[in-house]
Amino acid sequence: MSRTWNFAAGPAAIPEPVLRQAQAELLEWRDARASVMEISHRGRAFTALAAEIEADLRALAGIPAHYRILFLQGGATLQFALLAMNLARPDQHADYVLTGHWSEKAAREARPYVDVRIAADARESGYTALPSRADWRLHSDAAYVHYTPNETIHGIEFHDVPEVDAVPLVADFSSSILSEPLPVPRFGMIYAGAQKNIGPAGLTLVIVREDLLQRAEKRPMAGILRYAEHAAHESMLNTPNTFGWYLAGLTFKWIALQGGLAAIGERNARKADSLYDAIDGSGGFYTNPVQAAARSRMNVPFFLHDPALEPAFLRESEQAGLLALKGHRALGGLRASLYNAMPQEGVDALVAFMRDFQQRHG
Ligand SMILES: *Cc1c(COP(=O)(O)O)cnc(C)c1O
């Protein structure tokens, strides 16, 4: 057995230097004389680590002081509900932009808590194109506008932050956070499950503008559901996912070492370009259905001209050391996820395999 190029969509590859550091200090972390997993989250060592991680993330992504950063649990899926409960009063409505599986689910999970209005819907395109901003039906009295910058399953991505005037923009960045510069001041709230670009599953990052925390004051709900409570207790209202938090911190330091978000963004763009070039240059042997302007840099679904070749493609690619290329069950076909931890060499190896496979089966 050996580690190999891992194209999994999530949980996804973690940078090897991060895993190696975690391995090296697994039994004894700093001077704790115990693992970072085995110490109190309320003790001096861990609270200092949490503060260090927050400072690193603020510096990395340029997060202004009037945004609170929360390290929660429950995944992006819990946030689908919590953000509605926290950012809207019960009598308010919210505008949702549907661009694929995850934005649909975000709208569905919010419905019990807020009047969801669909501002735009790309379903007719089979989610292969983004709905033109000019056609969005936004309401100036909406509690917020929700969208999904990168649709992990359909492989479509916004390459600009949509302009929504004064209504807070809420974004599910689960599959593209920290993959390029993040213009935080354009958003009311950003959230992301950690298991694609930040670290292991079980940790969820929420970045929320401080003034929005008061909106849920009158809604009856338990403290554990309130962003304001989590913020007031530095994400330690109850026992947090300390090991996930620690690994996220190592990943933030690793991204900074790579040159920060601008440098990693350029690298990610090059990686995606080389894979799309290979698909488009295959004479139809491989296809990607997404409109060029909406193609995701992070998740590249693709199809073989002859679907009967799929089992052979998956078997042979795995033998060639290319892992987890099976497409999502909702879409079929194949998918390569190219998060931060995937280097250009991994994409080059995939492209070389694809050429070779086509020569043998084309
Ligand atoms: C993976 C993913 C989710 C689901 O995340 P969980 O952590 O499993 O709840 C939601 N939204 C997007 C865009 C995703 O990629």
The ligand as an SDF file (V2000), in Angstrom:
LIG
                    3D

 15 15  0  0  0  0  0  0  0  0999 V2000
  -19.8720   18.7670    0.6410 C   0  0  0  0  0  0  0  0  0  0  0  0
  -20.7780   19.9330    0.5290 C   0  0  0  0  0  0  0  0  0  0  0  0
  -21.8390   20.1290    1.4210 C   0  0  0  0  0  0  0  0  0  0  0  0
  -22.2010   19.1360    2.4990 C   0  0  0  0  0  0  0  0  0  0  0  0
  -21.3250   19.2330    3.5260 O   0  0  0  0  0  0  0  0  0  0  0  0
  -21.5300   18.3860    4.8870 P   0  0  0  0  0  0  0  0  0  0  0  0
  -20.3300   18.7950    5.6460 O   0  0  0  0  0  0  0  0  0  0  0  0
  -21.5450   16.9480    4.5050 O   0  0  0  0  0  0  0  0  0  0  0  0
  -22.7850   18.8220    5.5100 O   0  0  0  0  0  0  0  0  0  0  0  0
  -22.6040   21.2700    1.2820 C   0  0  0  0  0  0  0  0  0  0  0  0
  -22.3470   22.1750    0.3210 N   0  0  0  0  0  0  0  0  0  0  0  0
  -21.3400   22.0100   -0.5620 C   0  0  0  0  0  0  0  0  0  0  0  0
  -21.1040   23.0370   -1.6190 C   0  0  0  0  0  0  0  0  0  0  0  0
  -20.5360   20.8870   -0.4860 C   0  0  0  0  0  0  0  0  0  0  0  0
  -19.5350   20.7160   -1.3510 O   0  0  0  0  0  0  0  0  0  0  0  0
  1  2  1  0
  2  3  1  0
  2 14  2  0
  3  4  1  0
  3 10  2  0
  4  5  1  0
  5  6  1  0
  6  7  2  0
  6  8  1  0
  6  9  1  0
 10 11  1  0
 11 12  2  0
 12 13  1  0
 12 14  1  0
 14 15  1  0
M  END
$$$$
